[in-house]
Amino acid sequence: MDGPWSSQSLSSRGRDQEEEGAEPPQASPPTVDYWEPLEALWGQRQQLRERLQEAELELSQRRLELERVTQRQELIKERPALLELERFERRALERKAAELEEELKALADLRADNERLKDENAALIRVISRLAK
């Protein structure tokens, strides 16, 4: 992304000023590359989206598996030993589904934090743009 604020563009401007003999202003703030953290946030956001999709897929698979276990339980009521094993399995699946739902909520919170950080970065870039003018 070679834009007017990229580090390459800014460093070439500094060289142009040095070559022309113009002194850079001494009171100017140091040049900071804001694209790098923004790109890192975009990468994190993409990773979070992928993790969220994986968690949603796993949750749906666990729900299907739970439904199958429940159906099997209804069919095999006359066999108490197997029924007890399936109850245990069903409880384990319910716990796993609850854990996945909590993880899904945590991912949603992370997504909200990521959006907030993205908005803050955009605001900082606007402020820096105005200050640079």
ChimeraX attribute file (.defattr): number of C-alpha atoms within 10 A of each C-alpha:
attribute: neighborCount
match mode: 1-to-1
recipient: residues
	/A:1	8
	/A:2	8
	/A:3	10
	/A:4	10
	/A:5	17
	/A:6	16
	/A:7	18
	/A:8	14
	/A:9	13
	/A:10	16
	/A:11	13
	/A:12	12
	/A:13	13
	/A:14	15
	/A:15	13
	/A:16	12
	/A:17	13
	/A:18	12
	/A:19	10
	/A:20	9
	/A:21	9
	/A:22	11
	/A:23	10
	/A:24	10
	/A:25	7
	/A:26	7
	/A:27	6
	/A:28	9
	/A:29	9
	/A:30	7
	/A:31	10
	/A:32	12
	/A:33	13
	/A:34	16
	/A:35	16
	/A:36	12
	/A:37	12
	/A:38	16
	/A:39	12
	/A:40	11
	/A:41	17
	/A:42	15
	/A:43	12
	/A:44	15
	/A:45	19
	/A:46	13
	/A:47	12
	/A:48	17
	/A:49	16
	/A:50	12
	/A:51	15
	/A:52	19
	/A:53	13
	/A:54	13
	/A:55	17
	/A:56	16
	/A:57	12
	/A:58	14
	/A:59	19
	/A:60	14
	/A:61	13
	/A:62	17
	/A:63	16
	/A:64	12
	/A:65	14
	/A:66	19
	/A:67	14
	/A:68	13
	/A:69	17
	/A:70	15
	/A:71	11
	/A:72	13
	/A:73	19
	/A:74	11
	/A:75	11
	/A:76	13
	/A:77	12
	/A:78	10
	/A:79	10
	/A:80	10
	/A:81	11
	/A:82	13
	/A:83	17
	/A:84	13
	/A:85	12
	/A:86	17
	/A:87	15
	/A:88	12
	/A:89	15
	/A:90	19
	/A:91	13
	/A:92	13
	/A:93	18
	/A:94	15
	/A:95	12
	/A:96	15
	/A:97	19
	/A:98	13
	/A:99	13
	/A:100	18
	/A:101	15
	/A:102	12
	/A:103	16
	/A:104	19
	/A:105	13
	/A:106	13
	/A:107	17
	/A:108	15
	/A:109	12
	/A:110	16
	/A:111	18
	/A:112	13
	/A:113	13
	/A:114	17
	/A:115	15
	/A:116	12
	/A:117	14
	/A:118	18
	/A:119	12
	/A:120	12
	/A:121	17
	/A:122	14
	/A:123	12
	/A:124	13
	/A:125	16
	/A:126	12
	/A:127	11
	/A:128	13
	/A:129	11
	/A:130	9
	/A:131	10
	/A:132	9
	/A:133	5
